[in-house]
Amino acid sequence: MAGSKTPGSRLALPLSLLAFCAIHREAGAGTEGDPQGPIFRKPSFSQMERVVVVSKKPESILEAPGTVYVITDEDIERFGWRDMREILWSIPNMDQVWQLYWANGGQRGFTGNSAGTLLLIDGREVQNLLADEAMMQNFPAHRIKRVEVLQGPGSALYGSNASEGVINIVTKLADPLQEDASQVSFLAGETDSRGAYAFSRKNGANTSLGVSGSYFTSLQNWGPLRDFIADDGRFSRRPSVDSVRDKESDKVVFPVESETFDFFASSPHVYAGANYFREENTEGMEMVRVRLGERTGYRLAFHGFAGAKYEREALQGFAEYRYSRERDNFLGADQTVIPLPNRVFRPERHRLKAQGTYRFPNQTIVFGYDGIIHETGFYEDTSLVGGLTYPSIPSRIFRTYLNSVFAENTIFLLDGRLKINAGLRVEKQKGMDPQVIPRLGMVLQAWRGAAVKLLYGHGVRAPGPFELNNARSAGIAASEVPSRKTDDFEVNWVQESGWGDWRFVNSMSGYHMVANENFQQVLVQDTFRLVLDEDKTVDGVEDLLRITWREKHGGFLGGRWIDPSRTEVAGEKIVADVPIVRGKAGLYSRLLPWILIGVFIDASGEVKTDANSPDGNSVEVLTIPGWVNTNLNLRLGDFDLGKPGGARLGFSTFIENVFDETYYHPNHRGTSPIQYMQAPRNMRFTADMKF
């Protein structure tokens, strides 16, 4: 088109201004030889390993300015976790809801579609391009080296969608410390579940190459869940779909299917990689019985990247181009009753990013540029309407541009015992006012192995494609749709200690978070509308204690207490959709060199949630009782196949919710069901080979 600009031409000028700092690999790709502060010694406890999610440079949890947790590949093996939904069970102040096809939730008492949590793979954003959701369910655990979870806003360095926190998945493919390794695994379980997983990483003199892939399918053929979905008294309250569904539970079938592929290659100066996944049945639990066993749409996503890096003693950095593309196919209503076209969304994003790290003797500066072009289009597939075939008509929803610059400065004072950390991001999105996002932290090492931290963080969650499109449909200009702003004040105490063969690490935080100017999509008379939600405040305390004994036994104990602002529902002030008290506990023991047992417990208080009335014309308050979920993992391995140091074989049995199969979650989406029954994966068996 005449006069149009390509993504590269729009972003070339600001990128060229920073290109000279060709830069160090960002979060997820730290360098082994990076120094710590003068007195912040290297911790001896494995859970204090360096993280990069807080400041985009390697540092231990002890000195990281903020509350951060790490789940390692050893934890994943001990407790038998299969994907990100299960891995995040161990975080004391994170709420996850498995809604059959979506793993929604939030951090620190904020709940919803996880749009306030920024999800990264090796430091690169992989949010849903339509609704900016963190799609936790699409990340199997076989290729994960560790997961870093930052509590509280991280927008100063990461931008939008980090208003509640950041989750960085560091893969074995890209971790610079990962040695040569390969693994294949096979899974079989109840509800006709099957899966296969593979991973391989090879290192050369100055190069590395890694690939991984997975396939998982499950019929979810579980009688109690079928009966629950067919029960008018407990499930659907949405008239537009209730009128076209079949209420016979034996016709309720909801198969799921997903596959992933990952690739990463690196040399001393350049690198490239890609992440791909596809999943079937994506519309969520509230639509499942309308479909009568038919597939309810699919979603696939591709994220590719290529970059150049520069590493010297003082200056390190990278310059990188990223491309993301999705295809979301949402089927229309039951074609035999209400013939409607299928809606196919095709969002894509171009991103240019440059980041530099410059180190002085007692000071480190991180700075960079981030530019995005986001385009969302859709068309309606009318080929099934009325048995006739119509041409598909493309229609562009919108195109938007975002440019950001950011910087962070870290200074060591008092002979290295005091660390001051300040960050600032300036972000400008097309048609909206610029956002100035600050962050300020202080870490004081009271004595070796102990630190007290003070932090102020400001987070921003810019309106996503759905909000902007709905606003346009309602005659609201994009400039009138405000970004959600979050302010966080917290104090954190971290201490590592030991006694004989025992090692302890405890992290305790108290915080005050306020979110305001938030547009919410709500269901009003069976139609989604944008409304300006009231400010929300959450005060809370969270704590996580990790213990090891002789490196063979250990566990963790964590909990949280929150005091959120109340929401008025049906004339009643309630804490909606989130338990006030929650506890987590894990215990593992290697009884013999080839026997490992792990037990995980998740205990939650009762939850109040809003629900549509049976006639769909009003809202009522429902109380979901508290629950205790106990999971058991037993692993036998690793058995040498042939000579020692060669291929090794292992087996594991995982039982989810040992004592009570049926428990419920609140309805974070605020749409049709009054409850969500936990979709089962009650027992599964895994065999793996490492070589």
Secondary structure, DSSP 8 states (H G I E B T S, - for coil): -TT---HHHHHHHHHHHHGGG-----TT---TT----SS----SSGGG--B-TTTSS-B-TTTSSSEEEEEEHHHHHHHT--BHHHHGGG-TTEEEEE-SS-EEEEETT--SBSTTEEEEETTEE---TTT----GGG-BGGGEEEEEEEES--HHHH-TT-SSEEEEEEETTT-TT--SEEEEEEEEETTTEEEEEEEEEEE-SS-EEEEEEEEEEE----HHHHHHHT-TTTS---HHHHTT----GGG----EEEEEEEEEEE-SSEEEEEEEEEEE--S-GGGHHHHTTS---EEEEEEEEEEEEEE-SSEEEEEEEEEEEEEEEE--S-TTTS---EEEEEEEEEEEEEEEEEEETTEEEEEEEEEEEEEEEEEEE-TTGGG-----EEEEEEEEEEEEEEEEEEEEETTTTEEEEEEEEEEEETTS--EEEEEEEEEEEEETTEEEEEEEEEEEE---HHHHHHHHHTT--GGGS--EEEEEEEEEEEEEEEETTEEEEEEEEEEEEEEESEEEEEEETTEEEEEEE--EEEEEEEEEEEEEETTTEEEEEEEEEEEE--EEETTEEE-BSS-SEEEEEEEEEEEETTEEEEEEEEEE--EEEEEE-TTSSSEEEEEE--EEEEEEEEEEEEEESSSTTS-EEEEEEEESSSS-S--EE--TT-SS-S-EE-----EEEEEEEE-
